[in-house]
Amino acid sequence: MVALAEEFGTPLVIYDGGLLRDTMRRYVSAFRAHDAQAEVIYASKAFWAQALLRMAHEEGLRVDVASGGELFMALHAGFPAEKIVMHGNAKDARELGEALDAMVGLVVVDGLDEIALLDRLAGERGRTQDVLVRVTPGVKPSTHQYISTGQIDSKFGFSLEGGLAAAAVAACRSAANINLVGLHCHIGSQIFEIGAYRLAAQLLAAFVKEQGGDDLTVMDMGGGLGIAYTRDDEPPSVEAFADMVMDSVSEEWDAAGLPRPRVMVEPGRSIVGRAGITVYRVTGTKDIPGVRRYAAVDGGMSDLMRPMLYGAVYEALLPERPEAEATEVLRLVGKHCESGDVLIQEADLPPIGPGDLVCLPATGAYGVAMASNYNGVTRPAVVFVDNGEATLVVRRETYAELVARDL
Ligand SMILES: *Cc1c(COP(=O)(O)O)cnc(C)c1O
């Protein structure tokens, strides 16, 4: 990390390329061990560099996109269109047209207006589009517990309660240019209590039975498996997640007397999160007597939005002195003009000063993917390291790019 920070500058996002590939392989083999037809779909919004998308394709994953831009990036990386799953709660006519023209494998519909629009656009092209209906089963998982809320107040999906999901299935079945093939649900993110997937499977199997017909042959159970952000976090393994999802669906569909569906899952965070580390350089410290000590770094909310957005907790380490004893508690802050631009509220660290490197592990998901140019900061470079070899896969943005779109 010290050598890479020297070579490529900071902030720098470093991925363990071997770990990325290994996690993709574990995912595919864990699910295929239950059913050779099971599909692992990488949720590209978590981190979408071309190098990563190409790797996901090489390893036999499909890919989820949630906008026309993500669709473009997946196609550009070489994904065949039939392996692409188009998501989004607010797809517009242009994006749906792009998905149809590319001939994506699946569109996950998320609104009655969208179903009508997709039907019309597909008809204009003389095509029939395979779709999944996104349902909201009303299971609310948090990191350490889950509950069945029947909660229907969400911008995503059609709730099972209140008949919205049934209405969406009926709308798809009666649309001439839409071919309904199954259901989708994504119950949440950073989930440790994977029993929540069993509860979701139970509710979904009952819904499939109630809907009748033989067209609901695909069950996409979404993503959401949690990862360790700090040393206290103990998330379930990929294999435990696969067992839970596959066993739950088989058992619940069997119990309902239904033919087993083809299962899909859509992990994002659990593929890329732990493989990424962000390295910053300390610009200076500030002591406020009787209050606390601050240390500021050369990045912040523009490359890592999660602490500010969700109060996400990270830990910091010193690449130059990994074994040094943590004797200080300080607030690690970014360089942006926002008081809330805090990376770690209370970081346990050895004494640090200007010029020192600080790294935050587990920043591989929803880090650079959410990066911005706030304060005219150029977005960071991304490096993949594999077998001791570093490859620059995304170069740092330039100042010239900051004005390139201005007319
Ligand atoms: C974000 C998202 C995912 C991936 O979630 P992770 O928590 O990163 O695994 C999968 N499916 C849908 C529909 C999503 O919105």
The ligand as an SDF file (V2000), in Angstrom:
LIG
                    3D

 15 15  0  0  0  0  0  0  0  0999 V2000
  -28.5750   -2.9640   -4.3700 C   0  0  0  0  0  0  0  0  0  0  0  0
  -29.2980   -4.1270   -4.9150 C   0  0  0  0  0  0  0  0  0  0  0  0
  -28.6920   -5.3860   -4.9070 C   0  0  0  0  0  0  0  0  0  0  0  0
  -27.3500   -5.6550   -4.2790 C   0  0  0  0  0  0  0  0  0  0  0  0
  -27.3980   -5.4540   -2.9060 O   0  0  0  0  0  0  0  0  0  0  0  0
  -26.1210   -5.7960   -1.9800 P   0  0  0  0  0  0  0  0  0  0  0  0
  -26.6040   -5.4570   -0.6280 O   0  0  0  0  0  0  0  0  0  0  0  0
  -25.0110   -4.9400   -2.4480 O   0  0  0  0  0  0  0  0  0  0  0  0
  -25.8360   -7.2470   -2.1570 O   0  0  0  0  0  0  0  0  0  0  0  0
  -29.3810   -6.4230   -5.5000 C   0  0  0  0  0  0  0  0  0  0  0  0
  -30.5950   -6.2450   -6.0630 N   0  0  0  0  0  0  0  0  0  0  0  0
  -31.1950   -5.0410   -6.0850 C   0  0  0  0  0  0  0  0  0  0  0  0
  -32.5100   -4.9090   -6.7310 C   0  0  0  0  0  0  0  0  0  0  0  0
  -30.5830   -3.9490   -5.5080 C   0  0  0  0  0  0  0  0  0  0  0  0
  -31.2010   -2.7680   -5.5200 O   0  0  0  0  0  0  0  0  0  0  0  0
  1  2  1  0
  2  3  1  0
  2 14  2  0
  3  4  1  0
  3 10  2  0
  4  5  1  0
  5  6  1  0
  6  7  2  0
  6  8  1  0
  6  9  1  0
 10 11  1  0
 11 12  2  0
 12 13  1  0
 12 14  1  0
 14 15  1  0
M  END
$$$$
